[in-house]
Amino acid sequence: MDDHLLGWLRTLDEDRLARVLTNRQDAIAAPWPRRLESLAQRLTNGFAVMEAMRSLPQPCLELAQTCLVLDSPTVPALADFLDATADDVRHWLDGLYDHALAWPDRDGHIHLAEAVSRWWTAPLGLGEPLDHYLNSWTISNDTLRLLSRNLGLPPHGNRRRTISRVAEVLGDATRLTGLLSSAPAGTRQFLEEFAWDGPLRDVDGNRFVLPGTPERWAADHGLLYRPNWHVAEMPREVALSLRGPDYHPPFTPVAPEIPGIPVDPEEVDHLMTLAAPHLVERCAALLDNTAKTPLPLLKTGGVGVREVRRLAKETGCDEDEARLLLEICAVARLLALDDKSGGMVPTDRFDRWRLDEGSARLRVLLSAWWRMERSSLRKIDGKYPTALGDEQSGAAIARVRRAVVQVLCSLPSGIAFAERGALVRAVHWHAPLLDQALLAECAPAVLDEARLLGVLANNALTDLGRALAGLAGKAGDENDDCVPVVEHDPGLVEVSTRALASVRRSALFGPDLTAVVTGPPSAELAALLDRSADRESRGAASVWRFSAESVRRALDDGYDCDELLEELASVGAIPQPLEYLVRDVARRHGEVTVTTVGCIVQASDPGLLAEIAGHRRLSRLGLRLLAPTVLVSSAPAERTLALLRENGYAPVTVADTGEVEIRRRTRVEEPQNGKLILLPGGQVAELPPPYVLTEPTPDPHEHAKRLVTAHESVEVGARTWAVIGRTATRLPTAQQSLLGFVVDRGVRAGIRLTDGLTATISHGELRAGVLDAWCEEAGDYLEFPLAEIVEVRATF
C-alpha cells in the first residue's frame, strides 16, 4: 500500500471518491472494502492497475510516461517539458487521478502507482537514470575516480558527491557538446543512435576495448554502459542532453478527426430491423442443420472449409455468415462438441433459446459476439483462419472489437465514417495499448461482422451498436456461459425489441403450393413454415414450397391434420390445393406403425407371465403379451426390474448375447434437494439447484459515502487474540487461532453457530464481542456473536 495514495484518498470528498470507484469497480468487488486502507491496497494491485490502463486514451499514457522520466513531476514541469498548456496537462492528469493511477501530494508533486512503470521498460525510449549505473556494484571507486578525471572533474571526494558531479556534467547539453568536440570521428552519430533509437542496442564488444574508437571513448566518459559484452545502454540524462533542449515528448491532447458523411437515420434504423430478424432466423436454421448432421472437426481442430460451405449452402447463408454464426453459437453455448457423434451439435441450451421471445434470442447472440475472443472474418495472408480453430490473440481481439464500436459510438447519430484508415487511427488514440498491427488487421473484420449482426449499417452505428458500446466494461469474457448484465440490460432490451418489431407474422399462400413472406419473417412464422414446407429462397422475400414429404414431416413431428391447418390458417388464407394436400397426406399417415419397446420380459411358464401381465401394481409398466412366453414393457430395464422385485418376483437381466448378467452395484449418494443459505439479517432460505445467488451490483456513490464516513475498527491488531480468547470460549485454541487469521489477515473460514447455522466468512473485524465479517452466502457483512461460534474450519 502506498502511503501517498492513502493520504490522497483521505482528502477526497464523496463525489470525487465516487468518480474513482466508478472507474475502478474492481476495487469494490465483493467483499467490499470497509476502510480506505483496504481500498488503497486494492487500487495498487498490479494486475488491476494494468487492466485499468487499457481503458485510458493516448494523452493519459503520454503523461504517465513523462512522469516516469521526470525526477519530481509537477503540472508546470510537465507543461514545460511537453510544450503544452497547463490546462491541457491538468485535464488529462484528471484522467489518471480518476483511475487512481496517479495522485498529487500536498506540494503538487505527482506520484504514480508502482505497477504503471512495469508497462514500459524504457519510457519515452530512455534508459535508467545515471545514478542507477554509477551506484552499481560493478562500478568500483577506482573506476569512478577515473571517470571523474576523464570528465575534467576533481577525483577526490566521497562516492555520493562524485556521482552528483558526474551527473551534473553529463546532464548539461552545453557541457556535453563541448566534451564531444574532442571525441573521435563518428562518436556523435554513434551516440545519437542510442539517444533516439535506444536506450539498449547491440554493439561489437571488441571495439569497446580498442583505444581511439567511439565505443571506447564513450565508455571511458560514462556515456554508455554494457550489461554484457555485445549489448550497451545509455543513461537517461545523456540521451536527453543529446536530444537537445528543443526536444519535447509526444503529447496529443486532441483526438484524430474521423471524416464523416451524413446518412439517413431512418434508413440506418430500417436496415437494423432487417438484419436483426435475419440473424435470429439464420442462427436457428444453422443449429437445426447441425442437429440433423453434426459438424465434424478436423484433426487439427476446428471446422473445415468444405463443411462451412456445405452448411452455408444448405441453410441459405453465405460463407461469411456461416463462419460468424458458428463461432457466436459456440461462445453462447448453443453449439458444443458431442463425443458420441464426434462433431458439433446443438446443446440443451438451444432448446431453451428457441422457446424464448425473439428479442431475448437476439440479445444472447449479441452478448456472445461482444465477448467473443476470435475474429471470424479476419484474413491472414489472404485466407480465413479455420472456423472454431485455435486463436492465439484471444482477449486482445475482443478488446479491439469493443474499442472500434466505442469509437464509432462517439460519432453523432446520422453520421457515418468516411475513411477506414482515419477510424483505425482514432481507435489507436482512444486505446493506445492495443497492438497496432492486430488493430489494423482486425478492424475491417469487426466492421464486416457488425454489418451482418445489424450493429452497423451504411457505415454508421445502429441503436443496437450504441447499446452495446455502453456495456464495454460489463462484456465478460469467452469463458462465461452467459453475461446477464449484458443480456438483461434495459437499454439493450428496449432496442432489441424494437429491432424485431418489423418482422412479418403472416404469409401469402398460393395455389401452386407456395408460401411467400414479403420481408423478414418472425422466428415463429419461419419455424412453422420450416416444419411443414421446404424453403426455396431467402432475401427481401422468402419462399416456401409445400410437398407430400414436407407435410408428412410436420405430421411426424406431432401435428395432426386439423391442428396443422389451423396453425397455417392463423398466418394466412389457405387455398384449396394446399388443404387437399394436407388432408390427403394425413389420410395415409400411420398406415404402418413402429413401436418402441423399453425392454422384454421372458419366462418359460406362460401362466407366470399371464399373472405378471394382469398384476395391478405393475400396470404402470405398460406390459403387453406378444407371445405366451414373451412380454414387452414400455419402461426401461432397470425400472422394470425394480418394480418386479418390489412385488415379490425375482427377475435377472440378460445381456445382448443371451447370457444371464449379474452386476455388482456401487452405492451412489442421492443429491441434496437444495442448499441452506444465510441472508442479510440472519434469515435462512433454501436455494434449489444449481444454487445460483447473484451478487448485488456495487454502487460507487454508496460505497464512497460509506468509506468517507467509516471509522477505525474498535478492536484490532495485537488485541485480536486476547478478545477472541476471552469471548469465543466454545472454541479450542487451534480454532481460536484460525478465527484470528480471519480478522488479521482476511482469510476464508467456515463457522458453525449454536443453532446449527453455518456460514463461510472472511475479512472480519471485532466489535464489542461480535465478529463483523463478510458472509459469502449472504453477499454482505453480517455480525456473528463470538460466544455462539462453536466451530471454525479451514475453507479452500
N, C-alpha and C positions, 0 to 999 in steps of 0.2 A: 504493500500500500504506500502511495506517495503522500507524504505529509503536506506538500504544497497543494495537491489536489483536495485533500480533506479540508484544509484551511479555506480554499476557494469555495468548496461546496457549502461550507458554513456561512458564507457571505451571501448566498443566493436567496432570493425570495421564492415564494411558491410558484409564480408564473415562470421565472427563469429556470428553476429546477424542473418544472414540468416539461419545458422545451427539451431539456437534456434527456429526460426519461422517455419522451415521445420518440426521440431519435435512437435511443439505446434501450429498447424494450427487453433486450437480453439481460439487462441488469435488474429488471424487476420481474423476471420469470419466477414461478413458484420454486421454492419457498421465498416469498418476498423479503427483501432486506428491511429490517426494522430500525436500523441505525445508519447514520451517514458513514460510519466506519466500514460497515459491511458493503454499503453501496460503492464506496471508493475502491474496495478490493475487487468488486465485480467489474467496475468500469476500467480497471487497469489490467484485466485478464488479457493475455497476449493474443489468443485466438479471437476473442471478441473485438479487440481493437483492430486487428487486421481485417475482420469482416466488416466493421463499421467504415473502414477506409474505402471499401469498394463502392460505397454509395456517394462518395464525395466527388464534386466536379474538379476540373483541372486547376483552377486558381487556388483552391484549398491545398491541394497536394504540392503545388509550386511554393506556396508559403511554408508548408511543413518542411520541404527540402531546404529552403533558405534558412529557416530557424535552426536546422541541424548544423548548418555551416557557420553561422554567426556565433560568437562567444556568448554575448548577452543580448539576445534579440529583444527589441522593443519596437513599437509601432514606428517611431521616427527612423530608427536604424533600418528597418525593413523597407520603408518607403524610399529612403536614400539609396540603399543597395539595389533595389529593384527599379529605381527611376519611376516610381508610381506615386499617386496621390495618397495621402494618409487616409482619406475616406474610403478609397478602394481597398486598402490594406485592412482597415477595421471591418469593412463589410464582409470580406471573405474570412477574416480571422474569426468572426462570429460563427461561421460555419464549423470551424474546428472546435470552438468553445461549446457549441450546441451538441456536439457529439462526444464531448469530454475527451478529445484527443489532444487538446491544448488548453491552457488556462493561464491567466496572468496572476502575478503575485501583487503585493501591496505597492511595490515600487514600479510596476508596469513591465517587469521582465516576463517574458513568455516561456512557459515550461511545456514540454511535450511528453506525452505518455511514452514510457520506455520502449514499448513494442513498436512505436512508429518508426524508430530508427532501423528496425530489422527488415523493413521493406526495401531499403536502399543500402547496398553495401558501399556505394560511393555517391552520396547526394551531390547533384549538380556536376557529376563526373570528377569530384575532388576526393583526394585521399584523406588519411588521418592527419590531425594537427602535428606540427613539427615536434612538440614535446613527447608525443607518443613514440616517435622513433628515437629521440635523444635519451629518453628515460628507459629505453630497452636494456635488458641485461647484456645484450650483445655489444653495446657501446661502453667501452671502458673509460676510465678517467683520462688515461693517456690519449686515447683516440679523440676524446672531447677537447683536450688541450691542443692537439694537432689541428683540429678543425678550426679552433679559435685563431691560431696563428695564420692558417690559410686565408681566413676572412679578415685579417688585419686587426684582430682583437687581442687585448691583453690575455695571456694564457692563465694568469693566476686568478684566484677566487674560488668560492665553493661551487659545487656542481649546479645547484639551482640558479645561481647568478650567471654562470657561464651559459646555461641553456637559454636563459632570458635574453642575453646579449645576442646569441646566435639567431634566435627567432626574430629579434628586432631588425637585424640586418637583412635576413632573407625575406622578411615580410614587407620590406620597403622597396617599392618598384624602382625608385630612383637609384638607390644604392645597389640594387641587383643589376640594373642596367650598366652602371659603372663597373661592377665586378665582371660582367660578361664581356666587356670591351677587351679584357686581357685573356679571354678564353681561346682555345684552339679553334681553327676554322671549322664551321659546321656545328658548333656547340649550340648556338641559339636555335637553329632549326631543329636540331635533335631534341632539345628540351621542350620546344613548343609542341611537338607531337605528344609528349606526355601531358602538357598543360591542357590541351584541347581534346585529346583522344585517350586520356589515361583514366585513372592515375596508374594503373597496372599495365605493363607491356612486356612482351617477350624481347629479350636482348641477347647479344652474344657476350657471354660471361668472360670470355678471354680478353675482350677489349677493355674490361674494367681493371685489368692488371698491367696493361701496356702503357708506359709513360707517353704523354703527348696526345692521347686520344680524347675526344669529347667525353666519352664514358668515364675515363679515369679522372679527368678534371672535375666533372660534375659530382662524382662520388667523394672526391677529396674536399669539395667545398660544401658538402651537406645538401646538395640539390636532388640527389637520388639515393635510394636505399634498396638493398637487394635482400628479399626474404630467402631467395635461393639463387643458384648460380645463373640460371637463364631467365630470371624474372627480376624486374626493377619497378619501383613505385616512387611517386613524387609526393612530398608533403603538401598539405593544403595551402599553406601560406606561400610557398614557392609558386604553385600553379596560379594562384590569384595574382601574384606580382607579375608573372609572365603574361597573363591575360590583359593586364593593364588597368589603369584607373577608369577607362571608359567602358569596361565590361559590366554588363548588368544581366543577371539571370533572367530566363524567360518568365514572363508574367502576362497572362492573357485573361484579364478580368471580364472581357466581353465574349459571349458565345459566338461561334461562327454563324453567319446568317444562312438560313436554308431558303433558297429561292422557291417561291410558291406560285401556284396558279389557281385561280378561283374555279370551283366546281359547284354544281348544283347540290345543295344538301339533301333535297328531296330525292334526287337520283341516287345519291350515296345510300340513303336510308332504304330506298326501294331495292337496290342491289343486295343490301344486307338481308332484307326479308326474303329474297330469292335464294341466297346462299345458305341461310341457316336451316330451313327445312330440307334443302337438298343434302346438306351434311348429315342430318339425322337419318334421313331415308337411306342414303348410300351406306352409312355405317351399319344400319340394320341389315341391309342386303348382303353386305360383305360378311357379317357374322353368321347370317343364315347359310351362306355358301360354305363357310368353314365348318359349320355343324354337319353338313352333308358330306363334305370332302375335306378332312383335316389337312392343314398345310404342312407338308414335310419340310424338315430343316436340312440344310447342308451339313456335311461332316464337319466343316469348319465353323458352323453356327450361322444362324440367320436364314432367311427365305431367299431362294434363288430367283434370278430374273425371270426364268420361264414360268415359275409359279405365280409371280406377281402379275405377269402379262395374262396368264390364264384367268386369274381371279378378276383382273380388270375387264377382260372380255366377257366373262360370264355374269358379272354384276352391272355392266354398263358404265363402269368408271373408266377414266383414263389412267395411265400408269402412275402418274404423279399422285392422283387421288388415292389409288390403292396403296401406294407406299406410305403416304402420310397417315391414312386411316388405320393401317395395320399397326403402326408404331403407337398411335394415340390409343387404340384399343388395348394394346399390351400394357401401356402405362396406367390406363384406367382399370386394369384387371378384368376387362371384359373378354380377353383372349389370353390363353396360357397354354403351356406345353402339357400335353397329356401323354404320360409314359406308355399307357396301354396302346394307344393308336400310333404313337411315335410322331405326332405332329401337333400343330397349334389348333386348338378347338375352343369354342366359347365356354366360359365358366358359368357357375351358378349365378354370379352377379349379373350376367347378361339377361337371364330370365327375369330378374327383378327390374333391371334397367328398362327393358322393353315394355313393362307394365306401367312405368312412370309416365307422367304427362310429358308432352314434347319439350317444354322449356327445361324441365329437370334433366332430360336426356342430353339436351344441348349443353347445359352447364357442366355435366360430367365430362363431356368431350373437351370443352374449352379449358376446364381446370387441368385435365391431363396434358393438353398441349402446353399450357402455361408453365408446367413444372417439368416437362419432358427434357431429358438431358441428351438429346440427339437431334441432329438436323436431317430430316428426311429428304430434303430436296437439294442438299449441298453437293456440288460436283467436285470431285478430286481428280485432277488430270483428265477432265472432260467426262468422267464417268460417275454415276451414282454409287455410293457405297452399298454394301449388302443390307437389305432391309432387315431390321431386328438383329443386326450383327453387333459386334463389339464397337464401342465408341470411346476412344481414349480421351477426348477432350472433356466429356462428361458435363459436370456442373457449369463449366465455362460457357458452353453452348446455351444453356438456359439463361445465364446472365446476359449473354449477347441478345437473345430474343427479347427479354424484358427491357433491356436498355433501348433497343430500337423502337419498341412500341411506346415507351415512355417519352422519347424524343418526338415521335410523331404526335403524341398527345399534346405537346406544347404548341403545335400549330393551331391557329384558330379554326373553329368549325367552318367548313366550306372552303378551306384552303388545302390543296394537295401539294406534296413536294414535287419539284420540277427536275431535280438532279439527284441521282443516287449518290454520286461522289460527295456532294455537299452534305447529304444526310449522314453518310458514314463519318465525315469529319465532325459533325455536330455530336454524333453519338460518342465519338472518342473524347470530345471535350467534356461531356457530361459523365463519362465513365472511363477515365484515362487508364485505369488499371487493367482494363480488358486487353487481351493480346491483339495488337493491331492487325496482324496477318489473319488471325482467326475471325476478327470482326469483318474485314474486307471479304473474306471467303464465305461467311455465313449470312451476312446481311441480305444479299439477294435471295437466298433460300428462305429467310424469315419472311420477307415480303411476299414471296410466292405462296408460302404456307398460309399467311394471313389472308390472302385473297381467296383461297379455297375454303377457308373457315368463316368467311363473312366478317372478318376483323378489319379488313382493308378493302376499299372499293374506289376505283378511279384514283388510286394513289393517295387517298385521304382516309383517315381513320374513321371507322364507323362507331356508333354508340357502344357496340359490343367491345370494340378495342379500347375505348375510353374507360369503360367499366373495368376491364382487366388491368389497364395501366395503373389504376388506383389501388390494385391489390398486389403490387410487386413485392412488398415486404411480407405478404402472407401466402406466397405461392407454394411453399413447401418444396420438397424435392421428389425425385422419381421413385424413391423407396417408400413414399407414403401411399397407402392404399387409396386414400381419398383425403381431400382437404375441405372439411365442412365450412371453414371460414370463407373460402372462395365460392364453393358451390351454393351456399345459402346466403351470400352477400345480398342485401336488399337491392342495391343498385343493379347488380347483375341479374337478379331475379326479374326486376321490372323490365330491363332491356331485352332479356331473352324471351320473356312472354310476348313483348311487342314484336320481336323479330319473327315469331311464328304466327302472328295474328293474321297474315295474309294467305295462309295455306288454304287450299281448296278442300272442302269436305263433301263435295258432290261430283258425280261423273255423268258423262253423256253416253248412254248405251245405244249402239247402233244395231240395225237388223242384220248386219254382217258379222254378228257375234263379237264386236269390239267394244271397248270402254275407253273413252278419251277424257283426260283431265287437263284442262287448259290452265296451266300454272302449276306451282309446286303443290303436290298433294300432301294432305296431312298424313302423319305416320299411321293413324288408324285406318284411313282410307287406303293407303298404299298396302298396308298389311292385309286388309280384306281382299283387295284385288289380286295381290300376290298369291294368296292362298287358293283362289278359285280360278285364276287365269294366268296366262303367260305374258310377261311384259315384252313388248316388241320395240319400243323406243322410249327415250328419255329426252329431256330438254325443256323448251318452253311449253311443249305439250307432251304428255306421256300417254302411251297407247298400250292397252292390254287386249289380248285375244282369248276368248273362251273356246275350249275344246272339250271333247269327251274325257280326255286324260286329265285336264286341269280341274274339271268338275268332280271327277272321281277322287282326285287328290284332296279336294275340300271335304268330301264325304268321308274319306279315310281319316281325316283329322278330327272327326266328331260331329260335323254338321249333319242334320237331316234335311230332306228336300225343302220342307216349308220354312225351316229356320234360315237356310241359305237364301232362299228367295226373299224372305222378309228383310234380311240384312242388306241385300242388294237393292231392294226397293226403297230402303231408307236413305240411299245415297243417289238415287236417280230412277227414272221411269224405265221399267223392264220391257223390252219388246217381246213380241210373241215367240220368235225363233229361239231366243235365249231361254224363255220359260219352258218351251218344248224340250230343249236340250237338257236342262237340269232335271226335269221330271223323267225323261227317258233314261238318263244315266242312273237316277235314283231307283227306278223300277228294276233295273238289272243289278243294282248294287247289293251284295250279300248273297248272291246265288251259291257261292262257295264260301264255307266258313273254316276258320282256323282257330283252334282252341289252345290257349296257353295253360300248361299243367305245372302246378307248383312242385309236385312230387308224386310218386307212385307207391301204393301200399299193396303188398302181395302176401298171400298166405296159402298154404296147401289145403286148409279146411274152408270150404265155401260157407259153411254155417258161421264160422267165426267172422268172416268178412261181412256177411249179411248183418250180424249183430253190431259190428262196428259202424256200418253204414246207417243203421237205424238208431244209434245212440244219440239221445237228445243233447247231451253235453258236448258232443263232437260236431254239432250242426254248424258251428262257426267255421269248420274246416272246409265246408262245401264238398263233402265226399260224394262221389258218383261211382256206381258199379258199371265198369266196362265189360267185365267178364266174370264168371263165377269166382275166380281166384285173383282178380285184379281190381283195385280201387284207385281212383285218381283224387288227389286233394288239390284245392286251389291255393293252399298255404304252402310256404316253403318247407323243406325237410325238417329243419330244426324246430320250427313251430309245431309241425305235425307230431314229431317225436315227443315234444314236451307235453302236449295235451293227451296223447295216448298214454303216457306214463302216469299223468295225474289221475287218469280214470281207470287205473288198475291193469293196464296191458304192459307187455314187456317187449317193445319193438327194438330192433337194432338197425343200423344203417348198412346199406350195401353200396360198395364202390362201383365205378363205371365198368370195372372188369367183371362184376358179378359176385365178387367175394365179400364176405361179411367184414365190415370195417369197425374196429374198436379204437377210439381216440382218447388219449388221456387229456383231460381238460385242466387248464390253469385258471386259477381264480382271478377274476377281474373286478376291481372295486367299482361300484356304481358311482358316477359323478354326482357331486352335490347339486341340488336344485338351484341354489343361489348363494350369495355371499353377504354376510352382515357387515355393514359399514357404519362408521361413526360420522354423523352430520354435525354442522355447527350448532352449538348449544347443548351438546350431549345427546341429541336424538339418534336413535338407531333405526336403520332401514335395511331392507333386503333387496339386493340387485339381482335380477335374473342374468344368466349367461348372455353375452360374453363379458359382463362386468365392466361396461364402458361408463366411466364417470368423466365428464368433460370439465376441464379446469376452467375457472372463470377467467374471462379476458381481462388482463391488467388495465387499469385506468391510470394513466400517468399523472393526471391532476390530483386524483385521490391519493396516490402514493406520495406525491410531492408534499401535500398538506400533512400527511402522516409523518413523513421524515422530518419536516421542519419543526413540528411540534413534539417530536419524540424526546423523551428524557432518558438519561442514562439509567442502566439497569441498577436495581437496588442492591442486589447481592451477586457479585461476580468475582472472578479471579480467584485469589487464594482462599476465599471463604466458601467456595463451591463445595469442597469435600466436607467441611465442618457442618454446613447446613444440611447436606444430604445425609451424612452420618447421624445427625441429631434428629432428623424428621422422618426419613424413609426407613423406619425401624423394622419393617416387614421383610426387607431385602437382606440377603447375605452380603458380605463385604465385597466379593467379586462383582456382584450385580450393582452395588452402590458405585463402584469404580466405573463400570460401564455407563451408568447414568451420568456420572460426572463428565465423561467424554462427550455425551450428548450436549451438555451445557458449554463446556470449554472449547470443544473442537467441532461441534456441529455434526457429529457422526449420526448414522441411522441406527435405530434400535427398535425392537418390538417390545411393547409393555402390555401387562395384563393387570386390571384393577380388581378390587374385591368383589364387584358384582359380575365378574366374568367378561367384561368388555375388553376387547383387545384393540390396539392401535399401533401404527408404525409412525414413529416420531423422529424429529431431527431439529437442529438449531434451537435448542432450548434456552430458557432464561429462568432464573429463580426469583420468585416474588412472594414473600410472606407465606412460606410453607406450601406453595404450589409451584408446579413446573409449567411454565408457559412455553409451549413447543409447537412446531409445525406438525400437523396431523395429515398424513398423505391421504387417508380415506376421506377426510372431511374437506381437504383442499383449503385449509385455513389454519390459523393459530388458535389453539384451544388451551385451556387450563386444566391440569391434572393434579389433584391433591397428592402430595408426596406420601402422606401417611396411608393412602389407599392403593398404592402401587405394590403389588405382591410378586411381580416377576418382571425381569428385564432380560431380553435375549438379543444376541447379535443378529443383524439382518444384512444380507448381502444382495 
